[in-house]
Amino acid sequence: IKGRIVRKFDLNDGMENLVVYDLFHDKENNLWICLDDGIHFFETSSPLTYYDKNEGLIDVINKFKTIGKNTYLASGTDIWTSDVEDHHRKFRSLKILKQQAFDLNTYQTEFGEKTIVIGATGIFELNLESNKSNLISEEYAWTTVQNPLNKNEIFVGLESSLGKLTISKKGWKYQTRLADLKGDIISLTSINGKLIFGTYCDGIYVYDIC
């Protein structure tokens, strides 16, 4: 593997926690760092900012996502969002899921924009405008990614298996596509029409979608 480490950020740079669950690079070129007790906000032109209980965050942050102009967090207890009051950012729980959320993604389909969350008790679709959640499947899952060849299909990383969600006029349909893998699928991406998934303790698989 070519390349080299050019910089490391740690406790000496103001980080108060070194357990990192997710990274998000926003359009303003800032880096959001999800930790097990809050968030670090790294502005490229200024030092690290740490968001914790003083800003309302008292939770493990598993995933960071911006949807429109809003910020959403998948945490150890629920989905969180933030508000800016008097130039100061405050975080609050939406109390929409009321359980641990592992993953949070929004997808454009032929039937509109859909927000999919992986919770502790299954796979949910969220309506952020009405602040309601709808259970799609009770399958225990880790993550999702959209089929690059069909925007109405969402692949789901499961325990030792790969699942698929398909949306139509009738709503969501769930099915298991692959079974009997040796490791949980905890990360998913697509490259050149192929699905790439990383597993827990069983390496990386390349799956032909066609």
Secondary structure, DSSP 8 states (H G I E B T S, - for coil): ----------GGGT-S---EEEEEE-TTS-EEEEESS-EEEE-TTS-EEEESGGGT--S-EEEEEEETTEEEEEESSSEEEEEEETTEEEEEE--SS-S-EEEEEEEEETTEEEEEEEETTEEEEEETTTTEEEEEE---EEEEEE-TT-TTEEEEEETTEEEEEEEETTEEEEEEEE---SS-EEEEEEETTEEEEEESSS-EEEEE--
